[in-house]
C-alpha cells in the first residue's frame, strides 16, 4: 500500500508553516520505514535527517512512567484502585487513586500560583497539596503524571532517571533516550540551541519529572513500540481502564478503537495498533516559530486520522 497521501499531507502542513520539518517512521508487515521532511533547524538551514534527537514533551509520559506502571500492574505490584497515598504517603489526600491518575480522571486542580517562580522543592510541595475537585470526568493534566513519578521514586527508592535507565532503557537497548539537556537536539524555539527541555515544570524538576523531559530518536522509539506490539506486559492494554463516562483511556495512553496513542506539546506523537501490528512515530518541532496550540491540535488530529486510514 502506498503512503503517498500521508506524505502529501505532511508536505502540505510544512508549506502552511505548521512545523518546519518532521521525522516519520511507519511500521507495517513487520518492518519500519523512515521518512524525513523539511528542515530541523531553519535558522541553520539544517535538513531533517536520520539520527536527530527530539524533545518528546508529553510523549515522555508513556515512554517512562506509563511503561513502568504497565510493568508493575502486570506483575501484580501496583493496585490501580488503591489511593496514591498508599504508595506515596506525602500526598495529602486519601481519595485519589492510581487508576484515576493514569487515566486523567483524578479531579485534581492543576492550578499552582506563581508556578514558574518556584524551586523544585516548592513545586513538589505544591503538587503534594493540590486541591481535588468533585468533577472526575476526563481532564488531561501533567500533574497526574508528576505525582505518579514521585510515587515511582518512592517505590524504587531512586530518582526517575535511574529507574527509567535500569528498568526500561538498558534492558530494551534504548541508548539515545534520556532526560535533557541534550546539546544538538532539534531546537524547539527559534534561536535557542541549548537542548533544554521545552516544558517549564519539567525544566524545574529535571530528572524527577514524570510528565515530560525525555529526549529520544526515531530508532529508539521504534524499539520501544516493538515491545508494545509484541511483549506480554502490553497484551491487555487495548481496553478502557477509565471508570468515568466519556473518554476511553488505556494505562497512560489515549485509546481510539484498537489504536493507542500519545501526543506531545512540541509536535510529537506515537501510536500503535497491536491487533493489526502497525505503529507510527511522528517527531517535529512545531513550536519553533510560533505556538498556536488550538490550531495544532486540529492539524495533528487530521494527520493522525489520515495515517490510521492509509497505513
C-alpha distance (Angstrom), angle and dihedral (degrees) to the residues before:
residue distance angle dihedral
X1 . . .
X2 3.77 . .
X3 3.78 120.1 .
X4 3.79 93.1 -158.5
X5 3.81 95.2 121.8
X6 3.82 90.2 54.5
X7 3.81 91.9 51.0
X8 3.81 91.8 46.8
X9 3.81 91.0 51.5
X10 3.81 92.2 51.5
X11 3.80 91.6 47.0
X12 3.81 89.8 48.9
X13 3.82 91.1 51.0
X14 3.82 90.5 50.1
X15 3.84 89.6 51.2
X16 3.80 87.9 51.0
X17 3.83 87.1 52.8
X18 3.80 92.9 -121.2
X19 3.83 87.0 138.0
X20 3.82 131.0 -6.8
X21 3.81 95.7 -129.1
X22 3.79 144.4 -17.6
X23 3.79 143.2 -151.4
X24 3.80 114.5 -144.2
X25 3.81 131.9 -171.7
X26 3.81 123.2 -174.8
X27 3.80 125.0 -167.9
X28 3.78 121.5 -159.5
X29 3.80 136.3 134.7
X30 3.80 89.7 20.7
X31 3.79 98.8 -59.1
X32 3.80 141.8 89.5
X33 3.78 124.9 -129.6
X34 3.81 121.8 -168.3
X35 3.79 128.5 -151.3
X36 3.80 131.6 -176.2
X37 3.80 128.5 -156.1
X38 3.79 136.5 -175.7
X39 3.80 127.1 -26.7
X40 3.80 129.0 -28.3
X41 3.80 91.8 -163.9
X42 3.81 114.2 17.5
X43 3.82 93.2 -174.9
X44 3.81 90.7 59.4
X45 3.84 91.9 34.0
X46 3.81 88.6 -124.7
X47 3.79 113.9 164.4
X48 3.78 121.1 -135.4
X49 3.82 108.2 -101.6
X50 3.81 143.8 155.1
X51 3.79 119.5 -59.5
X52 3.80 99.6 31.1
X53 3.81 118.5 150.5
X54 3.81 116.0 -136.2
X55 3.79 134.9 -166.0
X56 3.81 100.3 -115.8
X57 3.82 94.9 -159.9
X58 3.82 108.4 -173.5
X59 3.80 93.8 -3.4
X60 3.84 79.1 80.5
X61 3.82 86.8 75.3
X62 3.81 92.9 71.1
X63 3.81 97.3 32.5
X64 3.81 91.9 56.9
X65 3.81 122.6 11.3
X66 3.82 95.9 21.6
X67 3.80 93.3 53.1
X68 3.81 93.0 47.3
X69 3.80 90.4 48.5
X70 3.82 89.8 51.9
X71 3.83 90.4 49.8
X72 3.82 93.4 49.9
X73 3.81 92.9 43.6
X74 3.82 91.8 51.5
X75 3.83 90.0 48.3
X76 3.81 91.2 51.6
X77 3.82 90.9 -116.4
X78 3.81 97.1 114.9
X79 3.81 120.2 58.2
X80 3.78 105.9 -157.7
X81 3.80 95.9 -155.9
X82 3.79 97.0 49.6
X83 3.81 116.1 101.8
X84 3.79 117.3 -95.5
X85 3.82 84.5 -122.4
X86 3.82 90.0 67.0
X87 3.81 89.8 66.2
X88 3.80 97.9 24.9
X89 3.83 111.6 34.9
X90 3.84 94.5 -176.8
X91 3.81 90.7 75.4
X92 3.80 108.6 97.4
X93 3.81 101.9 -140.7
X94 3.80 132.5 66.5
X95 3.80 96.8 -159.9
X96 3.83 101.5 71.8
X97 3.81 114.0 90.5
X98 3.79 132.2 -156.3
X99 3.82 89.6 -117.9
X100 3.81 91.3 54.7
X101 3.80 91.3 52.6
X102 3.82 93.6 47.0
X103 3.83 91.8 49.7
X104 3.83 97.4 38.6
X105 3.82 93.0 -116.4
X106 3.82 97.5 116.1
X107 3.80 97.6 113.0
X108 3.80 89.1 -132.8
X109 3.80 114.5 157.0
X110 3.82 103.5 -133.4
X111 3.80 94.9 -159.2
X112 3.81 112.7 121.6
X113 3.83 116.6 177.7
X114 3.83 114.5 -124.5
X115 3.81 88.6 -0.6
X116 3.79 96.6 164.9
X117 3.81 92.3 52.8
X118 3.81 94.6 55.9
X119 3.81 127.5 103.7
X120 3.82 119.2 -127.3
X121 3.82 91.2 -98.2
X122 3.81 92.9 48.0
X123 3.81 91.1 48.0
X124 3.81 91.8 50.0
X125 3.82 90.7 49.5
X126 3.82 90.4 50.2
X127 3.82 91.0 49.7
X128 3.81 90.5 50.8
X129 3.81 89.3 56.5
X130 3.81 102.9 42.0
X131 3.78 118.2 146.1
X132 3.82 116.5 -106.5
X133 3.80 115.3 -140.3
X134 3.80 126.7 -149.9
X135 3.81 92.3 -122.0
X136 3.81 108.8 87.7
X137 3.80 98.3 174.7
X138 3.81 117.2 127.1
X139 3.79 112.9 -65.3
X140 3.78 116.5 164.4
X141 3.80 110.3 -139.3
X142 3.80 136.9 156.1
X143 3.80 92.6 -133.0
X144 3.82 91.3 74.4
X145 3.80 91.2 60.6
X146 3.78 95.5 39.3
X147 3.82 87.6 59.2
X148 3.82 91.9 45.2
X149 3.81 87.5 52.5
X150 3.82 90.6 53.6
X151 3.82 88.0 48.5
X152 3.82 91.6 54.0
X153 3.81 90.8 49.1
X154 3.82 87.6 53.8
X155 3.83 92.9 48.1
X156 3.82 95.4 47.3
X157 3.81 98.8 31.4
X158 3.82 90.8 -132.4
X159 3.80 139.5 95.9
X160 3.81 115.7 -91.1
X161 3.80 94.1 -109.2
X162 3.83 90.7 58.9
X163 3.81 92.7 44.0
X164 3.81 93.0 50.0
X165 3.81 91.0 47.5
X166 3.80 96.6 48.6
X167 3.82 98.6 38.0
X168 3.83 103.9 34.7
X169 3.80 118.6 3.3
X170 3.82 100.2 47.3
X171 3.84 97.4 40.6
X172 3.81 90.6 47.9
X173 3.81 95.9 40.7
X174 3.79 95.8 -117.9
X175 3.80 96.3 160.2
X176 3.82 96.3 162.0
X177 3.80 98.6 51.1
X178 3.80 127.0 92.5
X179 3.77 147.9 97.2
X180 3.79 120.5 -52.9
X181 2.86 163.9 -94.9
X182 3.80 91.6 103.6
X183 3.81 113.4 177.7
X184 3.79 108.9 -142.2
X185 3.81 94.9 26.2
X186 3.80 116.4 142.5
X187 3.82 104.3 -83.5
X188 3.81 115.7 -113.1
X189 3.82 93.5 -163.8
X190 3.82 127.8 42.6
X191 3.79 110.9 -99.2
X192 3.82 96.1 6.9
X193 3.80 107.5 113.4
X194 3.80 102.1 162.5
X195 3.81 98.1 102.9
X196 3.81 91.4 -125.6
X197 3.79 118.5 156.2
X198 3.82 113.5 -95.4
X199 3.82 96.7 -142.0
X200 3.85 112.4 89.8
X201 3.84 97.5 -147.5
X202 3.80 91.8 46.7
X203 3.81 89.1 49.4
X204 3.82 90.6 56.8
X205 3.83 96.7 41.6
X206 3.80 95.7 41.5
X207 3.82 112.5 176.1
X208 3.82 90.3 8.9
X209 3.83 96.1 62.8
X210 3.81 115.0 113.4
X211 3.80 96.0 178.2
X212 3.83 104.0 56.3
X213 3.79 140.9 -19.0
X214 3.80 104.6 99.5
X215 3.80 123.2 122.2
X216 3.80 124.1 -159.4
X217 3.80 148.0 154.2
X218 3.79 136.8 -119.7
X219 3.80 89.8 -104.6
X220 3.80 95.0 55.7
X221 3.80 93.5 43.2
X222 3.81 89.4 51.9
X223 3.80 89.5 57.0
X224 3.81 89.6 44.4
X225 3.81 94.2 53.2
X226 3.81 93.1 45.0
X227 3.80 87.5 62.1
X228 3.81 89.5 53.4
X229 3.80 90.2 48.1
X230 3.82 94.4 49.2
X231 3.80 115.7 16.7
X232 3.77 125.4 98.1
X233 3.82 95.2 -126.8
X234 3.83 89.5 67.4
X235 3.82 97.7 42.7
X236 3.82 95.4 105.1
X237 3.79 101.6 35.3
X238 3.81 95.8 100.6
X239 3.79 92.2 88.1
X240 3.78 138.3 84.3
X241 3.82 112.0 -90.1
X242 3.81 95.2 175.4
X243 3.80 118.5 103.3
X244 3.80 92.7 -163.3
X245 3.82 122.4 90.4
X246 3.79 117.7 -109.5
X247 3.80 120.0 31.2
X248 3.79 117.9 56.2
X249 3.81 111.8 -139.6
X250 3.76 134.6 177.7
X251 3.83 119.6 -155.8
X252 3.82 101.0 -55.5
X253 3.83 92.7 -27.4
X254 3.79 131.0 96.8
X255 3.81 110.7 -117.5
X256 3.81 123.5 -146.3
X257 3.81 112.5 169.5
X258 3.84 103.1 -58.1
X259 3.81 94.9 -20.2
X260 3.79 122.6 98.8
X261 3.78 115.8 -163.6
X262 3.77 144.1 166.9
X263 3.78 129.3 -166.9
X264 3.80 134.6 -158.4
X265 3.79 133.3 -144.7
X266 3.81 95.6 -124.0
X267 3.81 92.5 60.5
X268 3.79 104.6 -80.5
X269 3.79 135.2 129.6
X270 3.78 138.6 165.3
X271 3.79 127.7 -169.9
X272 3.76 139.3 171.8
X273 3.78 141.2 -174.1
X274 3.79 111.7 -152.2
X275 3.80 94.1 -172.3
X276 3.83 93.6 55.0
X277 3.83 94.0 31.2
X278 3.78 93.6 -126.8
X279 3.81 130.2 135.9
X280 3.80 140.1 176.6
X281 3.81 135.1 -159.9
X282 3.80 120.5 -170.2
X283 3.81 119.6 179.8
X284 3.80 123.9 179.8
X285 3.79 140.4 144.2
X286 3.80 99.1 -128.3
X287 3.84 91.6 160.9
X288 3.84 90.8 64.3
X289 3.82 97.9 101.6
X290 3.80 104.3 9.9
X291 3.78 142.4 -1.0
X292 3.80 111.2 -132.6
X293 3.77 97.4 156.2
X294 3.82 100.7 172.7
X295 3.81 92.2 51.1
X296 3.80 90.9 44.3
X297 3.81 91.4 56.5
X298 3.82 90.0 55.0
X299 3.82 93.0 46.4
X300 3.81 92.8 44.8
X301 3.81 93.3 49.3
X302 3.80 90.1 50.8
X303 3.79 89.9 54.0
X304 3.81 93.9 44.9
X305 3.81 92.2 49.8
X306 3.80 91.4 47.9
X307 3.81 92.1 50.7
X308 3.82 91.6 50.5
X309 3.81 89.8 51.7
X310 3.81 96.7 44.4
X311 3.82 102.9 37.8
